């Protein structure tokens, strides 16, 4: 008896069409048919505003949110402003509590629209992108930014090359861990900057990217400063980048190199590295190319490389202990 009743129940259920009873299926079908009806026979202008479809709840239909060029500009402005004005969370910028009140966020854009643009903000077509490039999602944006940096301002005589970290602890193939940085985990990028702090070019480190026959530092410095060589400028680096091969390469392009040096670099004169000197003394040698390798004694030994200076010291006017 029990088996017969169960079989009858199963037969009755199997005769029901899922598409007529399943609410999710019905909502999607109605929404899709509405969308098809509304798009048939309509032609959109190329200059017409873009839009994003949002599905609020299971029982609601798709709502279209218009996003204009002004909205994108306001969105970017808010991002820049949020970099200057820090709050505990994103929603706090629109919080009406007295301690969070401001005259910027709510008057510029609603929180819902801001979060919607942030969610769907995209710079590349995943179907046609070159996914061998680890930065394919932002490569066009990065190139556009570097072009703009270059065209807006020209550097003076001094260019500084250094690196920074963008804090990030998520999963990323080229995420770095550098224990001596303030932010130990993140994305590492190299910068070429002027003496006024202006950034002229950015390279995001994405793993092994040196040219065959060169060290990573030679490749990075050459790439960062490629538009500013052969003009008699001076590149200032720290001991991570400085090497004799890099100095020779820069000299061949009419560009000087100045900065501190690690004593374990190749091609350094052993006479300078092993020399015993007293505090305040300096000792060094110059090769035929005009590269000066020197050693200065302060609280510890400091090694320097310069293609611009002669061996010696000068009084800076600062009082020393």
N, C-alpha and C positions, 0 to 999 in steps of 0.2 A: 504493500500500500504506500509506504513512505517513498519507495523508489519510483513508483508510478507517478506520484504527485510531483516529485522533483523533476522528472522528465517532462511532465506537462508544463511546469513553470519555465523550464529551460526553452522548450519549444515556443512558448508564447513570447519570451524575451527575444529569441532569435528572429522573430518576425518583425520586430520593431526596427525601423530605420534610424540609425544613430544620428544621421544628419538632421532629422526632424526633432529629436528630443534633446540632443546635447546642446546646452545653452552656449557653450564656447564656440562650437561649430556654427551655430546659427548666427551668432553675433559677427563672427569673422566673415561669413558668407554675405550677410546683409551689408557689412561695411565695405567689403570688396565690390559688391554689385553697385553700391552707391557711388563708390569711387569711379568705377568704370563708366556709369551713366553720366557722371559729372564731367568726365574728361573727354567723352566722345564729342567730336565736333567743335572742341575748343582749341584755339591756337594761342599760345602765350608769347608775348613779346620777349626779346632777349633782355631788355632792360627791366623787365618786371621783377618785383621783389621775390627773393627766395622764401621758402616756407618749410616748416618742420611739422610733421604729424605727431601728435601726442595721444597716447591711449591712457586715459586717467584711471579708470577702473574697469572691472570685467563687464559691468552692466552699461558702460557708457560707450559711445561711438568715438571714432577718431576725430580729434579737434586739430585744426590747422592753425599754427602760430606763424605769423608773418615776421621775417627777419630782414631788415633793410640794411643798406650800407651804413646809415647813421647808427643803427643798433650795434653793428660790429665795432665802429669807432668808439661808441660809448663803452662797450664791453672791454676793449683794449685799454681805454682810459681808466676804467675801474681796476683792472689788473695792475696797472702801474701804481695807482693810488694805494691799493692794498699792500703793495710792496713797501710803501712808506709808513702806512698806518696799520699796525699789527693788532689783531683781535684774536681771542681764543679759538673761534671757529668761523666758518664762512657765513653761517646764518646770523651771527652777531652783528654783521654790518647792517642788517635790516631790523635788528632788535629794537623794539620801542622802549625798552627799559632806559631809565635816565642815564645810567653809567655807560651805555653803548650808543646813545643818540649822536647822530652826525647829520650834516646837511648835504651829504654827497651821494651815498649809495641809493637811498630810496627815491631821491629826486632825479637820479640819472636813469635808473632801470629797475624794474620789479625783480624781486629775488627769483621768482619762478623762471622768468625769461633768461636771467643771467645763468642760472644753473642749467637751463636747457641748452643754451649756446655752448656752455662749458662742456657739457656731456657729448655733444655732437660735433664739436670743433675738430676739423680734419684738414690735412694738407696734401694728401696723396690718395690716388685711386688704388686700392689694394689689389684689384684685378689686373692692372696693367703695370704695376710698380716693379722695379728691379729689386727683388727681395734678397739678392746677394749683398747689397749694401745694407749694413746694419742700421744706418740712419735714414733709410728710405722714407720713413714717415715724416721726417722734418728736413730732409736734405734741401728741398727747394726753398723752404723758409730760411734755413741757415745761409744758403748762397745769396738770397735776396738781402738778408741783413748785412752780410759782409760787403756786398756791393754798395749798399747805402752808407756803411761806415766809411768806405774808401772815398766815396764821392763828396761827402759832406765836409770833410776836413782833411788837410794835408799835414803830416807830421813835421816837426822841426828836425834839428840835428840828432837828437837822442831818441832812440826807440828802446823800450824795455820789454823783455820777453819773460813771462812767468806763467805759472799755472794756478788754477783755482779748483774748488770742489763745489758742486751743486749737491746739497744733502739729498740722499735717496737711499731707502732701505728695502725697497721692493725687489722683485726678481728682474734682473737685467743681465744680459750676457756680458756686458763690458762694465759692470759696476766695479768700482775700485775700493780697496781698503788701504788707507794710509794712516797709520797710528799717530803720527805727529801732527796731523791736521786737526783743527777745531771740530770739523765734521768728518769723522773717520770713514764713514761709508757714503758713497755717492758717485756722481758722474764727474770725471776729471776733464777739464778743458784747458787748452793753452791759449794765451792771449798775447798780442802785440799791442803795447800801449805807448802813448806819448808822455812827456814829462808833466803834462797837465792832467793825466789820468784818463784821457780819452782812449777808447778801445778802437783799434783800426782793423783787427781781424781776430776771429775765434776759430779754433779747431777743437772739435770734441774728440777725445781719445776713445777709440773703439776697438782697441786691441793692437795686434801687430800691424803696423802701418808704415814701417820704414822702407826706404828704397834699398834694393840689393846693393851691397858694397858700402852702405852708410849706416851710421848709428841712428837710433830714433831721434836723438836730440839734433843731429845735423839736419835730418829731414824736416823736423818740426820748425826749427829756426829759419831754414831756407824757405819753407812754404809760407810761414807767417809774414816774412819780410820781403817776399818776392817782388812786390810792387815798389819797394823803396830802396833797392840796391843800386849800385853804380852811380850814386849821387853823393858820395863822401860822408855818409851818415855814420853814426856810432851806435852799435847794438850793445846793450847792457843786459847781462844775464846773471843767474846765480850758478853755484858750482854743479848743479844738476846738468846743465847744458854745456858748460865751458870745456873745450878740448882743443888740442893743437890742430887736428884736421879741420875742425870747424873754423878756427882762426885763419888757416891758410885758404880755405874756401871763401871766406868773407873778403880777405885781402885780394883775391883774384877778381872780386866784383867791386873793388874800390870802396870797401866798407870796413870800418874798424870794429873790433870786438874787445870789450873790457869787462872783467869781473873776477870773482873769486874762483878758486880751482881746487879740485880734490887731488890729493897727492898720489892717489893710486891710478891716475889717468895714464894712458900710454904716451910714449914719446916725450916724457918729461926728463930733463937733465938730472942725473943722479947726484951730481955735484950740488945742485940747489936743494934737492930733497933731503940729503943727508947732512947738510951744513949745520953746525952748531953756532947759534948766534945768541946774543944777550937781548934783554927787553929793550925795545926802541930801535934796534938795529934792523937793517934790511940788506938782503943779499940776493943777487939774481944774475941771469945771463940772457943774452939776446942772440937769436939765430940769424942766419943769412936773410931770412924773409922779413925780419923786423919784428918778430914775436918775442916779447920780453916775458920770461918766467921768473918770478921773484918770490922771496920768502920774507915775511915780516914777523917780528916777535912782539906780541903784546902779552896778554895773559896766557896765550897759547900761540902756536905757530899758525900763521895765516899765509896761504899760497894764492898768488895773484897771476893773472894772465892779461896782457895788454898789447895791442898792436898800435896804440896811439901814444903812449907815454914812454919817456925815458926812465931809466932806473934812478931812483932817488926819492927824497921826501920833501915836503913843503909845509910850512907853518899855516894852519888853517885859522888860527886865532882862538880856537877852543881850548879851554884849560883841561889838561890831563892830570890824572892822579899819579 
